Amino acid sequence: MTGRLPGVPPGRTGRLWLRRRLETAKRGSALLDRKLHILRNEQDRLRTQERRARQEWDARCAEAERWLLRAALLGGRRTITLAASREPAEVAVRYALAAGTRYPAEVTCAVPGPATFEGPALAAARTAAASAVAAAARYAAVTNAVLIIDAEVNATRYRLRAIEDRWIPRLEDTLAELELGLEEQEHADGVRLRQVFRQSGQR
């Protein structure tokens, strides 16, 4: 919905006021459009990464399950429990910026060593499990990045639409109305001046 803006100064001051705000609004619209373009490119790239990370996680989980089953068949579940470390895995996340939006970009994962001696099957199971944990961390990070970029794309699109569909048209309508009023006022002033000159000439 468009209409005259309230609080606009009268006369030529109002025209200058409106022109400056219209110029600012158009500049803001161009910046938001550029930001949206950058974010959409990043959104496409991250969604591709997310699909690949999901596939990698599924594959690593399946491989870890196979090796854990072999280790359990060879040494029993008690051997796996005893070899498991009591220390948690450590995940470090590095963040990146895209058009001023911060999101997780890279993940490193450190898995603690075994608590006891482990045979070849258990060592392979540990390696496979560590790969699965690292893949899970990467998938979680890129999924979070997609959510953040999606939210920023939606917010930027909303702001751009508000400026282009509501704010700029209201400014333009108000400016056109004000300029029409100024033209009418200038025309009326001209008519009055001509009458004054005619009357003074007749005297």
Buried (B, 14 or more C-beta within 10 A) or exposed (E): EBEEBEEBEEEEEBBEBBEEBBEEBBEBBEEBBEBBEBBBEBBEEBBEBBEEBBEBBEEBBEBBBEBBEBBBEEBEEEBBEBBBEEEEBEBEBEEEEBBEBEBBBEBEBEBBEEEEEBEEBBBBBBBBBBBBBBBBBBBBBBBBBBEBBBEBBEEBBEBBEEBBEEBBBBBBBBBEBBBEBBEEEEEEEEEEEEEEEEEEEEE
